[in-house]
């Protein structure tokens, strides 16, 4: 039934009507381009004056950035990289003379080392044939290769110093005391892993310096009591140069290709993962144990409550 | 005075961190000492006047009643962190541009480096190899250092001095830590770096490293001084000396600790007290053994068929 069909009211005028309607429609479209587009453009430009209201911005930053206490707190709490911090801290805790900033500097150096280390890995093969040549290539042909290697080396040395000074400060301020005993232990482990990271990296250039340093270092493992073939009770327990703890470390009885590979894997994968996990625990515990220890109000000997 | 030799040691790229560490340590020791002194002074004042102790905010830094006790991390802490990161980056860049990481000849097992040194942070341990067999210097000592450090929070029962610098309230613990860190760790590293030359011989700063130098040094063992020849005699004498050191030394420490640290002594359990004694005596044993070797050329104290101390 055509009468009922909305499109076919006038059976004869359908063709004409279509043409008319297309014409009218196009006219309307052109008209809308003329009027709507400038208005939209105006809105767009108006919108750009306040970029913090755009959907793009609000999808990334979920709150305003003005100078109110609420937004200062949210600036820390709603950011995955910053939320390790509390929103507020002891007003004296930012004093450099108290904290020395060594823990943070150590962590920053770890990040620098990860970054430069990954770049160095692009140019390095842990094999006896190529390792030393790779370092030469890096130093002489790779753009900024020498700078990269230098930064990695000196950042590593700085990190060792940073860890020591951090520990020194934590001791002097008594920050290992209750309730932070466990975190001090994590810190001691991190010290050990920092030294091990540095030590395993020492062999990688495969030069005389690294070779002899690692030879001297791992020779001590021979003397491990009970587990090294030259150590006390080692021989009695059946230790030889081919099955003792040093053999396990080097993957052989001398510092050679296997030692280079093992050193490389410990240095680039094994220890960094363990150290990173311990760092997570370390930072987490700093917060859980009540934030940084001070500067706390001084306590008097007369105020100590003795047990019993 | 061989200035060139001195310069060569100090400017060796891998020694530069130690050259830098020394002034850094002085600076931070000074910084800590300054604050400890100020806090101790405040503690002294508060102890003499209980009225003041009730109202004082108990810090040496100024504080006025209207001030907030806490400040926002954003921006006050974050700007410090950002600044620190920038300064470290600049230092690292300048250092890396001006000084190149060392690279020697390719590794050659047939050509021994002389002196063959471990990385600088392990030179303290390497220096101990002079005085102890490798199983002590290379395995037992590092293990004891790690375990000892981990034990610290559990054997230090003094509740005072948590979260601020002080000397008066923690003389014993700070004194022991300074002895361990500065004397036993850093000073040994400095000896290993600057003093030890070819053949791991002792060269004073400025003395030329003579690769052909020979030292006629006859080392004796302690039992030799008493003319003891038999293995059994040596083992028994050494055992008596070592055990005697711990017993007698323990008694001296006990006498002093009880008198000068009565509160800590009272608080400590038997386990805490014995662990503290053991680590303290072991720490003190190191310079004593060094003295035996350097002054009286005594190599071993305790000789057994399986191990020597």
Interface residues (C-beta under 8 A of the other chain):
Chain A: X69 X72 X73 X75 X76 X82 X85 X86 X87 X88 X89 X90 X91 X92 X93 X94 X95 X96 X97 X98 X100 X101 X104 X105 X108 X109 X112 X132 X135 X136 X139 X146 X147 X149 X150 X151 X152 X153 X154 X155 X157 X158 X160 X161 X164 X165 X168 X169 X171 X172 X173 X174 X175 X176 X177 X178 X180 X181 X184 X185 X188 X191 X192 X195 X198 X199 X202 X205 X206 X207 X208 X209 X210 X211 X212 X213 X215 X216 X217 X219 X220 X221 X222 X223 X224 X225 X228 X230 X231 X232 X233 X236 X254 X255 X293 X294 X295 X296 X297 X298 X299 X300 X301 X302 X304 X306 X307
Chain B: X14 X17 X20 X21 X24 X25 X28 X31 X32 X34 X35 X36 X39 X42 X43 X46 X47 X53 X57 X58 X59 X61 X67 X68 X69 X70 X71 X72 X73 X74 X75 X76 X77 X78 X80 X81 X84 X85 X88 X89 X91 X92 X93 X95 X96 X97 X99 X100 X101 X102 X103 X104 X105 X106 X107 X108 X109 X111 X112 X113 X116 X117 X118 X119 X120 X121 X122 X125 X126 X129 X133 X134 X135 X137 X138 X139 X140 X146 X149 X150 X152 X153 X154 X156 X158 X159 X160 X161 X162 X163 X164 X165 X166 X169 X170 X174 X177 X181 X263 X266 X267 X306 X307
